[in-house]
């Protein structure tokens, strides 16, 4: 099965209690149906550090890589037999968290 990254996009990082409960139900369904690989919420972009180790000495820069009004506040990694299933799961994930979700295939071996 192929793996996909579902990134949750939002302008603010706080989920309501109702949204969190719906996300929990969605997570349980992913696990029960065998699509679950991993999921997590992320700290705010202000907690990010950009690391550039391409030169002799690494450069560490506080803050997000991109300045944007939207940012990734969480993600799921799922397994699905094909894109149509992954798209249906992404739609269900978007509904459960009440936010837009970006779906991207993870490159295979």
C-alpha angles and dihedrals in degrees: 000000000000122000124226135191115224109194118196112222124202146146093227129034101218119102119201119240089255092051092048091051090051090048090052090053091048091049090051090051092050089052095046092049094048097246097110119108104148142324137184144165119238133224118249118283089254088070092057127108122198112216121199111185098164095108131056091274121038119239119219118199123186117229136034126323091238130030106228140146088233127053140170110271098175145343147208127213108207138177120226133168092232144353096270091061091045090052092051090049091048090052090051091047091050090051093047095052095033092230139101116272127205114213119204130170116239111233113254130231 
